[in-house]
Amino acid sequence: MRIIWDNEIDKYDLLFGSEDSSHPVENIQDYQLIKTYRSTGDVDEWIKIDAGVGLTITASCAAILAHNLTSGSTCKIQAHSDDTHWANPDLNETFVYDADVMTGYFTEDSFRFWRFHFADAANPDTYIEIGRLTLGTFLQIDIHGREISIIYEDTSRVDESPSGQSFGDPGIIRRIYYFTFPYWNNTKRKEVVAMVMVIKKVKPVVLVPDENNTDKMDIVYCKLNDNMSINHIVDFSWNGILAFKETF
């Protein structure tokens, strides 16, 4: 399992190649995926962050969510020590296309400048739309022996009249995940607690239930749905429960 939770994109001003003023780039930093950024073109578009003089941003993964990109697009995460040489940057990784969430992993490194680059000339919308970008490192949790429960929550509302007629407002179906972990050493427990102390039940994360089987378990944009539970086993080893609810 991988949890991408400490998003560097939210910590800096965003620079861009083009922007539709009705869909500003700041929308990417909003937790709600429905608030999107749109470019004005679809061939050479980019979004960039600058750590500042003498500073760097460390990352080993990135993700693109709530997008309109087509299977013919080329999307990259790039990084460089200065704001030039983008034709041949020090880091230049291409995302594997996915219609839902695109994730990319690479050797952890630190640079001052990072940017997402998009090229999708055949896009019928003629613009690039993005709901959320993430960049940073991830929390790795061993999945050995893990138990998984999934609840499909229906948010629809149904009322019934005194004479027995039903009236409904259709909602959505969203997934709630319960993960039970049989063993954490004390180091892993501290890593999980450090994450929970920051995200609380408010900040969404990108949850990859099994990075080796994303065709069997979808990558999910979600937030904590319940208090974390940890139980001591013996000699400062632990088991724990994490619950996440899909968010949009």
LINTAHU-V901910 format. One record per run of one state. SS is the DSSP state (alpha for helix, beta for strand, coil for the rest). FROM is the first residue (numbers start at 1). LEN is the number of residues. Records with the same first field share a line. If there is no record, write none. Layout:
BEGIN
SS: FROM-LEN  FROM-LEN
END
This chain:
BEGIN
coil: 1-1  5-3  12-3  17-8  30-7  39-6  51-6  66-8  81-5  89-2  95-7  112-1  120-9  131-1  137-2  141-6  155-2  161-5  170-3  185-1  200-5  209-10  225-4  233-5  247-2
beta: 2-3  15-2  37-2  45-6  57-9  74-7  91-4  102-10  113-7  129-2  132-5  139-2  147-8  157-4  166-4  173-12  205-4  219-6  229-4  238-9
alpha: 8-4  25-5  86-3  186-14
END
